[in-house]
Amino acid sequence: MTPQPWQSASLGIVLAAVGTASALPPQSVRQELTHLQVLRTISTVAAMPAPLKASLTKTFHQKSLQLGNPSDLIGGAVTYTGDPARNAPYRRLIFAFETPSFYVVYYQHGDPENAQSALVLTKQDHPPRLAWGGADLNAAARSPHELATRILKGKVWDDRPYIW
């Protein structure tokens, strides 16, 4: 039995959707992560360079950067009266780091998904430009090397609408 044209089109759409959800970053990002040279680890939002903060603000579609520090409460869509996280930022920095060519920002976002995301931004552009981003649905990575390994193995999904 030969497939109908609509069946072939449906299969193509499914394959395209699966392919985009697990695609790897651009070659330049992969190469930098493969030979990871961390120049600096950034552990607080205040320690981030001003151009990086400006890029994150734009990436998150915010008027001013609303990103908590690693030990800060994280807000979300579901709150209740008296919730201490009610006015907390929706995103919280886990860690960020700088390589020779990129800034990598790894952060957690609040409910309902409670997952982590990684953003890779170019350093040569002013302000830095988003080169790649992905959602990490695993337990949070503990180091830049662990995060780089996950990205290179395709374990961080780069389905852009899901990220932010």
Residue, then its C-alpha position, 0 to 999 in steps of 0.5 A: m500500500t502506498p502512502q497518501p500525500w497527506q501521510s508523507a507530509s505529516l511524517g515530514i512535519v513530525l520529523a522536523a519537529v523532533g529534529t528542532a527540539s534536539a538540535l545542537p548549537p552552531q559549530s562555533v559554539r560547539q567548538e568553544l564548548t568542546h575545548l572549554q576554556v573558562l576565563r571567568t565564572i560569574s556567580t551573581v547578577a551584580a558581577m555580570p558585565a553591563p552589556l551582558k545584563a542589557s542583552l539578557t534584559k532584551t532577550f527576556h523582553q523586560k524593561s529592566l533585568q529581573l534575574g535573581n541570584p543563586s540563593d534568592l527566592i524564585g517566583g512563578a505563575v502560581t502564588y498565594t496570599g502571603d507567598p514569600a516568592r510572590n514578588a520574586p523574579y521569575r528567573r534565578l541565576i545558577f551560574a554564568f561563565e565567560t569563554p574567549s568568544f562567548y558568555v554562557v548564562y545558566y538560570q532556573h525559571g519558576d513554575p509551572e515548568n521549574a526547569q533550567s535554561a542555558l543561553v550562549l551570547t557572543k562577546q564580540d557584538h556590543p551588546p552581546r547577541l544571542a547565539w544559542g539557547g536551550a532548556d535543560l529538563n534534568a537536575a541542574a548542572r553543577s559546573p560549566h564543564e557539566l553544562a558544556t557536556r550536556i549541550l554537546k550531547g544534545k541533552v539541552w533542548d533548543d526549542r526556542p519558544y520553550i526557553w523563555 
